[in-house]
Amino acid sequence: MARKPAKLSDQLRQAINTSGKTRYRLWQETGIAQAVLSKFMHGKGGLSTDGWDKLAKALRLKLVAREQQTAPKGR
């Protein structure tokens, strides 16, 4: 059975957690308020597309498309 891919927001949260950067540092680098980052990290709020772009740059992330695996026919 194929695993369901993680949502992009969950992947971004994980990248923030593993970056070693504090919310204060991310605020300094991106201009995204610490309160907004806190809400996002707790799943209580979202980010604008501009916010996603700024975080991706600060964390040196890039979006990579992968082909989705399909289940074999006949099952």
C-alpha positions as a printed Julia matrix, in Angstrom:
75×3 Matrix{Float64}:
  0.0    0.0     0.0
  1.4    3.4    -1.0
  1.96   5.96    1.71
 -0.02   9.16    1.55
  2.39  12.05    0.89
  2.77  14.58    3.7
  1.01  17.88    3.21
  3.25  20.77    2.16
  2.42  22.66    5.36
  3.56  19.67    7.44
  6.76  19.44    5.42
  7.42  23.15    5.95
  6.85  22.81    9.7
  9.31  19.93    9.78
 11.88  21.96    7.82
 11.51  24.83   10.29
 11.9   22.47   13.26
 15.0   20.8    11.85
 16.61  24.06   10.66
 17.84  24.99   14.13
 16.57  28.53   13.55
 14.42  30.18   16.18
 11.23  32.01   15.34
 13.02  35.2    16.33
 15.75  34.47   13.78
 13.19  33.6    11.08
 11.36  36.85   11.83
 14.63  38.75   11.37
 15.35  37.0     8.06
 11.83  37.04    6.62
  9.86  39.82    8.29
  7.12  37.3     9.19
  5.88  38.14   12.68
  6.76  35.64   15.4
  3.07  35.41   16.33
  2.2   34.39   12.75
  4.98  31.79   12.75
  3.8   30.48   16.12
  0.22  30.08   14.9
  1.45  28.33   11.75
  3.67  25.98   13.73
  0.73  25.02   15.95
 -1.62  24.51   13.0
 -3.77  27.46   14.06
 -3.08  29.71   11.09
 -1.74  29.76    7.59
  0.84  31.7     5.65
  0.53  33.86    2.57
  2.27  32.74   -0.59
  4.73  35.55    0.05
  5.39  34.05    3.5
  6.0   30.63    1.96
  8.47  32.19   -0.5
 10.33  34.04    2.26
 10.58  30.95    4.47
 11.72  28.79    1.57
 14.5   31.29    0.85
 15.54  31.59    4.51
 15.6   27.81    4.91
 17.16  27.22    1.47
 14.28  25.01    0.34
 13.1   24.26   -3.13
  9.97  22.56   -4.33
 10.61  19.35   -6.22
  7.91  17.5    -8.14
  7.98  13.72   -8.02
  5.9   11.35  -10.07
  3.15   9.86   -8.02
  3.24   6.08   -7.89
  0.04   4.38   -8.9
 -1.29   1.11   -7.58
 -0.98  -1.87   -9.92
 -4.12  -2.56  -11.97
 -6.35  -5.43  -10.98
 -6.19  -4.88   -7.25
